[in-house]
Amino acid sequence: MLHLIIFSVFGVICVAGAVNLLVQRHPINSALSLVVVMGALAAEFLLLGAEFVAAVQVIVYAGAVMVLFVFVIMLLNAGEEEHTQGSRVARLIGIPGMLVGSLLMAWVLLEHSGTQSVAAGALPGPPKMIGWLLFHDYLLPFEVTSVLVLIAIMGAVVLAARPESVQRKKEG
Amino acid sequence: MVPLSYYLVLGGILFACGVTGFLTKRNIITIFICIELMLNGVNLTFVAFAAQWKALSGQVFVFFVMVVAAAEAAVGLAVIIAVYRTRETLNVDRVNLLKL
């Protein structure tokens, strides 16, 4: 029972953050709502027994990635979103379609997914086991992702660097 | 005990919010934030299924998703900075030409 209550509380916080993200017009408010969603999700991960994922979620996602987002929003001085006219067809078909689709999906998941209940902290194994898996069974993917991150860093530096022509114009 | 389907529905709601924002928002940074929201919904589904089948591989996959998302955020934000430098706008409706 307590498990269900904790799940519901953090689930409601999660959904509220996600809806607030959509409602807010200023990007900085959306970014901070995403931090709320990520924090609540980390609690859900802990509830499932995934301590490692919860820690990485807080450190990498809510920490590093969101700092990057907030930094860019402030760097570009992003203001309020401009209001543009949406298409009428999307409003006429999209909203009922979304409602029908999500109700259908929720019904299938709740009634016919054939899944059982999970206890609190159901995942077996401490973070030590995940480290062992990462450096044993998944060693090749792990090394490949390290190359990917290196390429991403270099790509970000190249893309965000000021082009030479602009620099010369400023100097001359 | 919480039914696994509750976790799946929560993941689905987060993903749906992400898709809605991706389609309706006009600010390029907000669109990017919505992509991160979708990835978070998927991560929750991964961990929930890992808990159901008592498999640790699900958590390893979530780790890889997070690494790729971090790399994607770094490159994507650099692209946004480059776009803003040439177009001086963040509205995707105004970024509709390949060549200036």
Interface residues (C-beta under 8 A of the other chain):
Chain A: H3 L4 F7 G11 C14 V15 A18 V19 L21 L22 P27 S30 A31 L34 V37 M38 L41 E44 F45 L47 L48 G49 A50 F52 V53 V56 Q57 V60 Y61 A64 V65 L68 F69 V72 I73 L75 L76 A78 E81 E82 T84 G86 A90 M98 S102 M105 A106 L109 L110 S113 T115 Q116 S117 V118 A119 A122 L123 P124 G125 M129 I130 L133 L134 D137 Y138 P141 T145 L148 V149 I151 A152 I153 G155 A156 V157 V158 L159 A160 R162 V166
Chain B: M1 V2 P3 L4 S5 Y6 Y7 L8 V9 L10 G12 I13 L14 A16 C17 G18 T20 G21 L23 T24 K25 R26 N27 I29 T30 F32 I33 C34 E36 L37 N40 N43 L44 V47 A48 A50 A51 Q52 K54 L56 S57 Q59 V60 V62 F63 F64 M66 V67 V68 A69 A70 A71 E72 A73 A74 V75 L77 A78 V79 I80 I81 A82 Y84 R85 L90 N91 D93
